[in-house]
């Protein structure tokens, strides 16, 4: 029935639960549609971030603006911290109509079949968030989002998280220090290639499982923006971290396509405006949270933070540069060339 979506098989019971929720949601929508007076449109917004995280703050700002801009005709119901679905389940739940809005990491769309999103995983492709914005806020970013339409999903926009650091229970001064370490990653062929280039053993695990895996020694290390590293208490079980800032982690705010196109035009326009106005706030909160997280981790004394010297940083960049060529066909050579051309215009 949903042949276009082909993830690893879900646990049968979880799949049944997702299907039941979808049926109940559809039944509720049909009942509401049958009422003679307009009913409040309830939109479920599910995500995996902790309630104090910047993604939650961005979602709360979107909720406030969406309800204000629609004059109360819409109510946004927020479900943070994997309350409804874990990151392995949420995309299928969206396609089934069991939830309306998500903000998954961009890496989630590669396994869905939209490999262009994995271009954001290429190490050292973007030097800073200003370069990133040239892509996500321009026609290239819009073209990538539009590819989701074939999967029954509409992309509304991008939110930042930040650039990633590497952690382990040993110092990571140069790429060779990762040799043989089991490193937790999210599902992304590009990130797998990245870890292989560094001599590490990539281990795909759900974000909600990362802390326990690190704590129990199932994996030796991980990569995360500082905010994730701190909010999920990974710093409690990782003695060393290096500020490599080698890759970007971002999110796409997406909505079930059938639900979206079924909304009145004025409601849809108001929600688009709400997201557009909430995005600068969400991104600013991400930058602040990452800076605060670095300070908090350093103050805790639990994790020794290493800022690479210029020579060390060059060694990380040199080790990861070949990844770009190896995955160019996967993400699309034309897309990669288009991004590189756009970024070359931003100056040194």
Secondary structure, DSSP 4 states (H G I P E B T S, - for coil): --TT---SPPPHHHHHHHHHHHHHHHHHHHHHHTSSSPPPEEEEEE--S-TTSHHHHHHHHHHHHHHHHTTTSEEEEEE-TTSS--TTTHHHHHHHTS-SEE--BTTHHHHHT-GGGGGGGSTTS-SSHHHHHHHHTSHHHHHHHHGGGGGTEEEEEEEEEEEEEEEESS---SGGGGTT-EEEE-S-HHHHHHHHHTT-EEEE--GGGHHHHHHHTSSSEEEEEHHHHHHTTGGGG-SEEE----SEEEEEEEEEHHHHHTS-HHHHHHHHHHHHHHHHHHHHHHHHHHHHHHHHHHHHTSSEEE---HHHHHHHHHHHHHHHHHHHHHH-HHHHHHHHHHHHTT--
